[in-house]
Each structure stands twice: as C-alpha cells, then as structure tokens.
Amino acid sequence: MNSGRLDEELGRMSRIIDEIGEGSLLLLNESFATTTEKEGSVIAYDIIRALKEAGVKILTVTHLLSFARRVHEETKDDPASGVVFLSAERKHDGTRTYRMIRHEPELTSFGLDLYEEIVEKRSIQR
C-alpha cells in the first residue's frame, strides 16, 4: 500500500482538473468522503472555489454539511453567484415526494428517519 484512499481521491481530482477548463461542467458525487467531515469540507471548499473562479460549472452532491453551510452563507444574498441548493422535498409530516426543490442545506440527512421506518416495517412483517 503506497497511499491512502484520500490520497488516491486527490490524485483522481488532480487528473480531472488537468483536463478541464473554463466552460467545463464538473459533476461530483460525494467527493472527499474518504476523510472526516471537517477535513473534507475544507478540501472541497478550496478546490470548488478555485474551479468556480476558473470558470468551471460544478454540480455536486455532498454529505459535507460544513462545506454546504459555508457556501450557502457566502452566496445566499447574491443572486449572481450562480449557486443553487437543492434538497429532496419532505412534507411537514415527513412524507417524501421524490421531487427536488430549492432548499437551504440542513444539518441532517434524515438517516434516523429512514432507519426507524425500516426497523418498524420489519417488526410489522414478523
């Protein structure tokens, strides 16, 4: 083993960055999941900010709540920022609509809701 998973992920990101330029669209799905939320948020912020400044459009799905909250706070009052936050719609009673809506980042992924629903269904089936 010559390197860790984060090192491998950063190497892949470096190769991608070498190939893209102004006007490119970069799709990221749970990038920097190989490290802690705090470290991943710092890395994601720095890389995505630099790419945005270089004219790259970025679409990202992330679990890095500190990163999402920081970007939201910096861009929420600037409609020209081009930053849009989407979330899976949930009604007040917790019902899912399976639609994506504009919504500021929340400090939960609702994982406990899903867990409880699954456990409850298994209990009923037995």
Residue frames relative to the residue before (quaternion, step in Angstrom):
aa qw qx qy qz dx dy dz
M 1.0000 0.0000 0.0000 0.0000 0.00 0.00 0.00
N 0.1811 -0.8262 0.5299 0.0618 3.53 -0.53 1.21
S 0.8034 0.0325 -0.0096 0.5944 3.59 1.17 -0.45
G 0.5240 -0.6301 0.4749 0.3208 3.53 -1.32 0.29
R 0.7230 -0.4463 0.3138 0.4238 3.53 -1.34 0.12
L 0.6348 0.5192 -0.3419 0.4588 3.60 0.97 -0.76
D 0.6350 0.5273 -0.3272 0.4601 3.57 0.97 -0.84
E 0.6474 0.5073 -0.3133 0.4748 3.58 0.99 -0.81
E 0.6557 0.5087 -0.3098 0.4640 3.58 0.96 -0.86
L 0.6538 0.4976 -0.3112 0.4775 3.59 0.98 -0.80
G 0.6191 0.5356 -0.3375 0.4647 3.59 1.08 -0.67
R 0.6424 0.5047 -0.3161 0.4823 3.59 0.99 -0.82
M 0.6545 0.5069 -0.3139 0.4649 3.58 0.94 -0.88
S 0.6288 0.5384 -0.3305 0.4533 3.59 1.00 -0.77
R 0.6625 0.4985 -0.3041 0.4692 3.59 0.96 -0.86
I 0.6249 0.5244 -0.3319 0.4737 3.58 1.06 -0.74
I 0.6673 0.5133 -0.2976 0.4502 3.57 0.87 -0.99
D 0.6209 0.5520 -0.3374 0.4427 3.59 1.06 -0.70
E 0.7369 0.4421 -0.2210 0.4613 3.60 1.12 -0.64
I 0.7098 0.4460 -0.2727 0.4721 3.61 1.12 -0.44
G 0.0721 -0.7967 0.5984 0.0443 3.52 -1.27 0.28
E 0.7938 -0.2765 0.2190 0.4955 3.52 -1.31 -0.26
G 0.7910 0.2796 -0.2332 0.4917 3.54 -0.91 0.97
S 0.5213 0.6272 -0.4187 0.3994 3.59 1.26 -0.13
L 0.2705 -0.7136 0.6179 0.1891 3.53 -1.32 0.41
L 0.1093 -0.7936 0.5981 0.0223 3.57 -0.73 1.11
L 0.1607 -0.7794 0.6021 0.0652 3.56 -0.78 1.10
L 0.0423 -0.8053 0.5910 -0.0227 3.57 -0.70 1.09
N 0.0734 -0.7943 0.6029 0.0131 3.56 -0.92 0.95
E 0.8384 -0.1603 0.0501 0.5186 3.55 -0.44 1.28
S 0.1403 0.8079 -0.5531 0.1471 3.57 0.90 0.92
F 0.8350 0.2009 -0.1931 0.4745 3.53 -1.24 0.69
A 0.3136 0.7506 -0.5064 0.2861 3.53 1.09 0.77
T 0.5892 0.6048 -0.3557 0.4008 3.56 1.27 -0.18
T 0.7186 0.3467 -0.2429 0.5518 3.58 1.27 0.16
T 0.7124 -0.4270 0.3151 0.4592 3.57 -1.25 -0.12
E 0.6516 -0.5119 0.3845 0.4069 3.56 -1.25 0.41
K 0.6634 0.5167 -0.3082 0.4450 3.59 0.92 -0.88
E 0.6979 0.4516 -0.2723 0.4847 3.60 0.82 -0.98
G 0.6443 0.5305 -0.3193 0.4488 3.57 0.96 -0.86
S 0.6382 0.5353 -0.3198 0.4515 3.58 1.03 -0.81
V 0.6557 0.5021 -0.3096 0.4714 3.58 0.95 -0.85
I 0.6651 0.4987 -0.3008 0.4673 3.59 0.88 -0.94
A 0.6689 0.5018 -0.3046 0.4561 3.59 0.84 -0.97
Y 0.6449 0.5318 -0.3263 0.4413 3.58 0.89 -0.91
D 0.6957 0.4829 -0.2852 0.4489 3.58 0.78 -1.00
I 0.6901 0.4745 -0.2881 0.4644 3.58 0.85 -0.92
I 0.7014 0.4656 -0.2851 0.4583 3.58 0.79 -0.95
R 0.6176 0.5336 -0.3474 0.4617 3.59 1.02 -0.68
A 0.6656 0.4946 -0.3051 0.4682 3.60 0.90 -0.89
L 0.6581 0.5035 -0.3136 0.4637 3.59 0.95 -0.83
K 0.6369 0.5196 -0.3267 0.4665 3.59 0.98 -0.82
E 0.6547 0.5064 -0.3073 0.4696 3.59 0.97 -0.85
A 0.6772 0.4707 -0.2830 0.4896 3.60 1.19 -0.56
G 0.6025 -0.6156 0.3415 0.3760 3.58 1.27 0.18
V 0.4678 0.6486 -0.4581 0.3882 3.56 1.23 0.39
K 0.3038 -0.7176 0.5947 0.1977 3.57 -1.02 0.83
I 0.1148 -0.8161 0.5663 0.0051 3.54 -0.87 0.98
L 0.0838 -0.7377 0.6689 0.0365 3.51 -1.06 0.90
T 0.0595 0.8339 -0.5441 0.0713 3.59 -0.56 1.07
V 0.2038 -0.6956 0.6744 0.1409 3.51 -1.21 0.72
T 0.0685 0.8411 -0.5288 0.0906 3.57 -0.66 1.03
H 0.3154 -0.6994 0.6102 0.1974 3.49 -1.30 0.55
L 0.5215 0.6537 -0.3970 0.3783 3.58 1.31 -0.10
L 0.1947 -0.8463 0.4873 0.0918 3.54 0.20 1.33
S 0.6164 0.5358 -0.3564 0.4538 3.62 1.01 -0.66
F 0.6312 0.5237 -0.3149 0.4777 3.57 1.02 -0.82
A 0.6866 0.4898 -0.2895 0.4526 3.58 0.79 -1.03
R 0.6636 0.4988 -0.3090 0.4641 3.59 0.91 -0.88
R 0.6457 0.5225 -0.3317 0.4472 3.61 0.95 -0.82
V 0.6688 0.4821 -0.3012 0.4792 3.58 0.88 -0.93
H 0.6324 0.5325 -0.3356 0.4515 3.59 0.96 -0.82
E 0.6702 0.5021 -0.3038 0.4543 3.59 0.84 -0.94
E 0.6937 0.4864 -0.2743 0.4548 3.59 0.99 -0.81
T 0.7960 0.3432 -0.1478 0.4762 3.60 1.07 -0.66
K 0.4780 0.7269 -0.4225 0.2542 3.62 1.18 -0.35
D 0.7442 0.3782 -0.2212 0.5041 3.62 1.06 -0.61
D 0.6618 0.4840 -0.2948 0.4908 3.59 1.28 0.20
P 0.2198 -0.8141 0.5218 0.1288 3.61 0.01 1.24
A 0.6383 0.5330 -0.3284 0.4479 3.60 1.19 -0.43
S 0.4691 0.7053 -0.4343 0.3062 3.61 1.25 -0.13
G 0.3544 -0.7469 0.4900 0.2764 3.57 1.11 -0.62
V 0.5449 0.6106 -0.3975 0.4151 3.59 1.28 0.12
V 0.0046 -0.7775 0.6276 -0.0403 3.55 -0.87 1.03
F 0.1938 -0.7660 0.6031 0.1091 3.56 -0.97 0.89
L 0.0895 -0.7862 0.6111 0.0188 3.54 -0.90 1.00
S 0.0471 -0.7809 0.6227 0.0106 3.51 -1.18 0.60
A 0.5440 -0.5721 0.4829 0.3789 3.54 -1.21 0.43
E 0.4495 -0.7098 0.4753 0.2613 3.55 -0.76 1.05
R 0.0143 -0.7528 0.6580 -0.0144 3.52 -1.09 0.89
K 0.3711 -0.7141 0.5465 0.2317 3.55 -0.85 0.95
H 0.7132 -0.4739 0.3046 0.4170 3.57 -1.27 0.34
D 0.6963 0.4530 -0.2769 0.4829 3.59 1.12 -0.59
G 0.6181 -0.5772 0.3268 0.4219 3.59 1.32 0.13
T 0.4603 0.6873 -0.4454 0.3427 3.57 1.28 -0.14
R 0.3150 -0.7409 0.5664 0.1763 3.55 -0.99 0.90
T 0.2704 -0.7696 0.5602 0.1440 3.56 -1.05 0.83
Y 0.3338 -0.7619 0.4755 0.2862 3.58 1.31 -0.32
R 0.5227 0.5652 -0.4389 0.4633 3.54 1.10 0.84
M 0.3476 -0.6998 0.5785 0.2343 3.55 -1.18 0.60
I 0.0380 -0.7961 0.6038 -0.0147 3.55 -0.91 0.98
R 0.5584 -0.5490 0.4783 0.3975 3.56 -1.26 0.34
H 0.2083 0.7702 -0.5679 0.2025 3.54 -0.75 1.07
E 0.4756 -0.6679 0.4814 0.3098 3.57 -0.93 0.82
P 0.6221 -0.5566 0.3879 0.3908 3.59 -1.14 0.56
E 0.2347 -0.7556 0.5971 0.1320 3.54 -1.08 0.80
L 0.5044 -0.6637 0.4669 0.2950 3.54 -1.21 0.44
T 0.6939 0.3846 -0.2961 0.5319 3.58 1.10 0.65
S 0.3132 -0.7158 0.5849 0.2178 3.53 -1.23 0.47
F 0.4211 -0.7199 0.4362 0.3378 3.57 1.34 -0.02
G 0.2511 0.7984 -0.5060 0.2083 3.57 1.15 0.56
L 0.6431 0.5187 -0.3317 0.4554 3.59 1.01 -0.74
D 0.5985 0.5505 -0.3592 0.4580 3.59 1.08 -0.67
L 0.6715 0.4940 -0.2937 0.4677 3.55 0.90 -0.93
Y 0.6329 0.5389 -0.3245 0.4514 3.56 0.97 -0.87
E 0.6818 0.4879 -0.2899 0.4616 3.56 0.83 -1.00
E 0.6349 0.5297 -0.3275 0.4572 3.59 1.01 -0.77
I 0.6671 0.4917 -0.2982 0.4735 3.58 0.94 -0.86
V 0.6574 0.5039 -0.3090 0.4675 3.59 0.88 -0.90
E 0.6479 0.5200 -0.3129 0.4603 3.58 0.99 -0.87
K 0.6586 0.5024 -0.3140 0.4639 3.61 0.92 -0.85
R 0.6459 0.5098 -0.3229 0.4676 3.59 0.97 -0.78
S 0.6370 0.5294 -0.3280 0.4542 3.61 1.00 -0.78
I 0.6607 0.5063 -0.2996 0.4662 3.57 1.00 -0.85
Q 0.6686 0.5206 -0.2985 0.4392 3.60 0.97 -0.84
R 0.6502 0.5476 -0.3245 0.4148 3.62 1.06 -0.56
